[in-house]
């Protein structure tokens, strides 16, 4: 059961990492301050969630 949970968390971490990378690329392309600030906020939220998931599966 632990292996299944760890696998699911790893898949979620991978997905969120990809999502954060895409969001970061959009931030770098954005020129409007309002959009950039909102995007940065979302990236930070994703990065936080990734860290939470990583802490769950630490040995």
N, CA, C and O atoms as CSV, one atom per row, in Angstrom:
chain,resi,resn,atom,element,x,y,z
A,1,UNK,N,N,0.831,-1.198,0.000
A,1,UNK,CA,C,0.000,0.000,0.000
A,1,UNK,C,C,0.872,1.257,0.000
A,1,UNK,O,O,0.556,2.234,-0.679
A,2,UNK,N,N,1.957,1.231,0.755
A,2,UNK,CA,C,2.844,2.392,0.818
A,2,UNK,C,C,3.471,2.652,-0.544
A,2,UNK,O,O,3.605,3.805,-0.955
A,3,UNK,N,N,3.858,1.586,-1.252
A,3,UNK,CA,C,4.464,1.738,-2.575
A,3,UNK,C,C,3.499,2.389,-3.555
A,3,UNK,O,O,3.903,3.226,-4.362
A,4,UNK,N,N,2.226,2.009,-3.489
A,4,UNK,CA,C,1.212,2.597,-4.371
A,4,UNK,C,C,1.062,4.081,-4.070
A,4,UNK,O,O,1.015,4.899,-4.988
A,5,UNK,N,N,0.987,4.431,-2.797
A,5,UNK,CA,C,0.865,5.833,-2.405
A,5,UNK,C,C,2.088,6.617,-2.847
A,5,UNK,O,O,1.964,7.728,-3.362
A,6,UNK,N,N,3.263,6.048,-2.648
A,6,UNK,CA,C,4.501,6.719,-3.044
A,6,UNK,C,C,4.533,6.931,-4.555
A,6,UNK,O,O,4.946,7.990,-5.026
A,7,UNK,N,N,4.102,5.938,-5.307
A,7,UNK,CA,C,4.060,6.061,-6.764
A,7,UNK,C,C,3.092,7.158,-7.185
A,7,UNK,O,O,3.405,7.966,-8.060
A,8,UNK,N,N,1.920,7.186,-6.565
A,8,UNK,CA,C,0.928,8.218,-6.892
A,8,UNK,C,C,1.465,9.607,-6.573
A,8,UNK,O,O,1.273,10.543,-7.350
A,9,UNK,N,N,2.129,9.742,-5.445
A,9,UNK,CA,C,2.700,11.033,-5.060
A,9,UNK,C,C,3.809,11.423,-6.029
A,9,UNK,O,O,3.899,12.583,-6.429
A,10,UNK,N,N,4.650,10.474,-6.408
A,10,UNK,CA,C,5.720,10.764,-7.368
A,10,UNK,C,C,5.155,11.240,-8.704
A,10,UNK,O,O,5.683,12.176,-9.304
A,11,UNK,N,N,4.086,10.599,-9.168
A,11,UNK,CA,C,3.445,11.008,-10.416
A,11,UNK,C,C,2.890,12.423,-10.273
A,11,UNK,O,O,3.025,13.239,-11.185
A,12,UNK,N,N,2.275,12.713,-9.145
A,12,UNK,CA,C,1.715,14.046,-8.906
A,12,UNK,C,C,2.829,15.089,-8.839
A,12,UNK,O,O,2.681,16.184,-9.383
A,13,UNK,N,N,3.927,14.768,-8.188
A,13,UNK,CA,C,5.071,15.687,-8.106
A,13,UNK,C,C,5.600,15.968,-9.509
A,13,UNK,O,O,5.894,17.115,-9.849
A,14,UNK,N,N,5.720,14.929,-10.315
A,14,UNK,CA,C,6.212,15.101,-11.691
A,14,UNK,C,C,5.276,16.010,-12.490
A,14,UNK,O,O,5.728,16.901,-13.209
A,15,UNK,N,N,3.973,15.776,-12.358
A,15,UNK,CA,C,2.981,16.602,-13.058
A,15,UNK,C,C,3.067,18.059,-12.609
A,15,UNK,O,O,3.098,18.970,-13.437
A,16,UNK,N,N,3.104,18.272,-11.305
A,16,UNK,CA,C,3.169,19.635,-10.781
A,16,UNK,C,C,4.473,20.325,-11.157
A,16,UNK,O,O,4.488,21.532,-11.396
A,17,UNK,N,N,5.551,19.582,-11.212
A,17,UNK,CA,C,6.832,20.152,-11.628
A,17,UNK,C,C,6.751,20.621,-13.076
A,17,UNK,O,O,7.199,21.720,-13.405
A,18,UNK,N,N,6.181,19.791,-13.935
A,18,UNK,CA,C,6.004,20.187,-15.336
A,18,UNK,C,C,5.109,21.420,-15.444
A,18,UNK,O,O,5.385,22.338,-16.216
A,19,UNK,N,N,4.040,21.425,-14.661
A,19,UNK,CA,C,3.114,22.562,-14.664
A,19,UNK,C,C,3.815,23.836,-14.199
A,19,UNK,O,O,3.627,24.904,-14.782
A,20,UNK,N,N,4.610,23.717,-13.162
A,20,UNK,CA,C,5.353,24.878,-12.650
A,20,UNK,C,C,6.344,25.387,-13.688
A,20,UNK,O,O,6.511,26.596,-13.850
A,21,UNK,N,N,6.999,24.475,-14.388
A,21,UNK,CA,C,7.944,24.876,-15.433
A,21,UNK,C,C,7.236,25.612,-16.567
A,21,UNK,O,O,7.747,26.609,-17.078
A,22,UNK,N,N,6.059,25.121,-16.959
A,22,UNK,CA,C,5.278,25.790,-18.000
A,22,UNK,C,C,4.837,27.174,-17.535
A,22,UNK,O,O,4.916,28.146,-18.286
A,23,UNK,N,N,4.375,27.253,-16.295
A,23,UNK,CA,C,3.932,28.536,-15.754
A,23,UNK,C,C,5.093,29.519,-15.673
A,23,UNK,O,O,4.934,30.704,-15.967
A,24,UNK,N,N,6.248,29.028,-15.279
A,24,UNK,CA,C,7.427,29.883,-15.192
A,24,UNK,C,C,7.805,30.423,-16.575
A,24,UNK,O,O,8.177,31.589,-16.706
A,25,UNK,N,N,7.711,29.586,-17.588
A,25,UNK,CA,C,8.003,30.030,-18.955
A,25,UNK,C,C,7.030,31.123,-19.382
A,25,UNK,O,O,7.422,32.085,-20.044
A,26,UNK,N,N,5.769,30.977,-19.006
A,26,UNK,CA,C,4.780,32.004,-19.326
A,26,UNK,C,C,5.078,33.303,-18.594
A,26,UNK,O,O,4.910,34.387,-19.152
A,27,UNK,N,N,5.517,33.197,-17.354
A,27,UNK,CA,C,5.881,34.387,-16.583
A,27,UNK,C,C,6.994,35.139,-17.295
A,27,UNK,O,O,6.954,36.364,-17.410
A,28,UNK,N,N,7.977,34.406,-17.768
A,28,UNK,CA,C,9.108,35.037,-18.437
A,28,UNK,C,C,8.687,35.716,-19.738
A,28,UNK,O,O,9.308,36.691,-20.161
A,29,UNK,N,N,7.633,35.202,-20.372
A,29,UNK,CA,C,7.147,35.791,-21.619
A,29,UNK,C,C,6.206,36.973,-21.376
A,29,UNK,O,O,6.032,37.817,-22.255
A,30,UNK,N,N,5.607,37.035,-20.200
A,30,UNK,CA,C,4.577,38.049,-19.961
A,30,UNK,C,C,5.202,39.425,-19.760
A,30,UNK,O,O,6.259,39.573,-19.145
A,31,UNK,N,N,4.521,40.411,-20.294
A,31,UNK,CA,C,5.001,41.785,-20.191
A,31,UNK,C,C,4.081,42.642,-19.324
A,31,UNK,O,O,4.502,43.677,-18.806
A,32,UNK,N,N,2.841,42.220,-19.167
A,32,UNK,CA,C,1.900,42.990,-18.358
A,32,UNK,C,C,2.093,42.630,-16.888
A,32,UNK,O,O,2.057,41.458,-16.514
A,33,UNK,N,N,2.294,43.641,-16.074
A,33,UNK,CA,C,2.595,43.424,-14.652
A,33,UNK,C,C,1.489,42.641,-13.944
A,33,UNK,O,O,1.783,41.773,-13.123
A,34,UNK,N,N,0.226,42.933,-14.249
A,34,UNK,CA,C,-0.888,42.250,-13.584
A,34,UNK,C,C,-0.843,40.748,-13.861
A,34,UNK,O,O,-0.992,39.935,-12.949
A,35,UNK,N,N,-0.641,40.397,-15.096
A,35,UNK,CA,C,-0.593,38.984,-15.475
A,35,UNK,C,C,0.633,38.325,-14.854
A,35,UNK,O,O,0.554,37.208,-14.344
A,36,UNK,N,N,1.754,39.014,-14.898
A,36,UNK,CA,C,2.996,38.462,-14.364
A,36,UNK,C,C,2.864,38.192,-12.867
A,36,UNK,O,O,3.260,37.127,-12.394
A,37,UNK,N,N,2.313,39.142,-12.123
A,37,UNK,CA,C,2.161,38.968,-10.676
A,37,UNK,C,C,1.248,37.788,-10.347
A,37,UNK,O,O,1.529,37.014,-9.432
A,38,UNK,N,N,0.163,37.658,-11.093
A,38,UNK,CA,C,-0.755,36.542,-10.868
A,38,UNK,C,C,-0.078,35.211,-11.204
A,38,UNK,O,O,-0.239,34.222,-10.489
A,39,UNK,N,N,0.670,35.202,-12.288
A,39,UNK,CA,C,1.372,33.983,-12.693
A,39,UNK,C,C,2.436,33.598,-11.668
A,39,UNK,O,O,2.589,32.421,-11.343
A,40,UNK,N,N,3.160,34.576,-11.166
A,40,UNK,CA,C,4.175,34.311,-10.140
A,40,UNK,C,C,3.525,33.708,-8.903
A,40,UNK,O,O,4.062,32.777,-8.302
A,41,UNK,N,N,2.382,34.234,-8.531
A,41,UNK,CA,C,1.649,33.713,-7.378
A,41,UNK,C,C,1.272,32.246,-7.589
A,41,UNK,O,O,1.399,31.427,-6.679
A,42,UNK,N,N,0.812,31.927,-8.788
A,42,UNK,CA,C,0.438,30.538,-9.098
A,42,UNK,C,C,1.657,29.621,-9.072
A,42,UNK,O,O,1.584,28.504,-8.560
A,43,UNK,N,N,2.774,30.087,-9.618
A,43,UNK,CA,C,4.002,29.294,-9.605
A,43,UNK,C,C,4.419,29.007,-8.165
A,43,UNK,O,O,4.795,27.882,-7.839
A,44,UNK,N,N,4.354,30.015,-7.311
A,44,UNK,CA,C,4.733,29.830,-5.911
A,44,UNK,C,C,3.808,28.833,-5.221
A,44,UNK,O,O,4.255,28.023,-4.410
A,45,UNK,N,N,2.520,28.895,-5.544
A,45,UNK,CA,C,1.556,27.953,-4.970
A,45,UNK,C,C,1.874,26.522,-5.412
A,45,UNK,O,O,1.829,25.594,-4.605
A,46,UNK,N,N,2.193,26.354,-6.682
A,46,UNK,CA,C,2.546,25.031,-7.202
A,46,UNK,C,C,3.825,24.528,-6.542
A,46,UNK,O,O,3.907,23.364,-6.150
A,47,UNK,N,N,4.815,25.396,-6.419
A,47,UNK,CA,C,6.076,24.995,-5.793
A,47,UNK,C,C,5.852,24.563,-4.343
A,47,UNK,O,O,6.480,23.614,-3.873
A,48,UNK,N,N,4.967,25.250,-3.640
A,48,UNK,CA,C,4.646,24.879,-2.262
A,48,UNK,C,C,4.015,23.483,-2.225
A,48,UNK,O,O,4.393,22.644,-1.406
A,49,UNK,N,N,3.052,23.245,-3.119
A,49,UNK,CA,C,2.376,21.947,-3.153
A,49,UNK,C,C,3.352,20.820,-3.501
A,49,UNK,O,O,3.242,19.716,-2.965
A,50,UNK,N,N,4.295,21.092,-4.386
A,50,UNK,CA,C,5.322,20.101,-4.716
A,50,UNK,C,C,6.129,19.754,-3.470
A,50,UNK,O,O,6.397,18.581,-3.211
A,51,UNK,N,N,6.513,20.761,-2.704
A,51,UNK,CA,C,7.302,20.520,-1.498
A,51,UNK,C,C,6.508,19.707,-0.476
A,51,UNK,O,O,7.063,18.826,0.181
A,52,UNK,N,N,5.216,19.996,-0.341
A,52,UNK,CA,C,4.362,19.230,0.572
A,52,UNK,C,C,4.357,17.758,0.164
A,52,UNK,O,O,4.517,16.874,1.005
A,53,UNK,N,N,4.173,17.504,-1.129
A,53,UNK,CA,C,4.159,16.118,-1.604
A,53,UNK,C,C,5.507,15.444,-1.408
A,53,UNK,O,O,5.563,14.276,-1.023
A,54,UNK,N,N,6.581,16.154,-1.664
A,54,UNK,CA,C,7.918,15.573,-1.466
A,54,UNK,C,C,8.140,15.217,0.000
A,54,UNK,O,O,8.762,14.198,0.299
A,55,UNK,N,N,7.642,16.040,0.913
A,55,UNK,CA,C,7.800,15.768,2.345
A,55,UNK,C,C,7.018,14.528,2.768
A,55,UNK,O,O,7.422,13.828,3.696
A,56,UNK,N,N,5.914,14.254,2.101
A,56,UNK,CA,C,5.105,13.075,2.418
A,56,UNK,C,C,5.879,11.796,2.132
A,56,UNK,O,O,5.774,10.823,2.878
A,57,UNK,N,N,6.655,11.796,1.051
A,57,UNK,CA,C,7.304,10.555,0.623
A,57,UNK,C,C,8.758,10.445,1.046
A,57,UNK,O,O,9.442,9.501,0.651
A,58,UNK,N,N,9.243,11.384,1.835
A,58,UNK,CA,C,10.632,11.279,2.303
A,58,UNK,C,C,10.784,10.009,3.133
A,58,UNK,O,O,9.935,9.701,3.969
A,59,UNK,N,N,11.867,9.276,2.898
A,59,UNK,CA,C,12.065,8.025,3.649
A,59,UNK,C,C,12.377,8.278,5.116
A,59,UNK,O,O,12.569,7.331,5.878
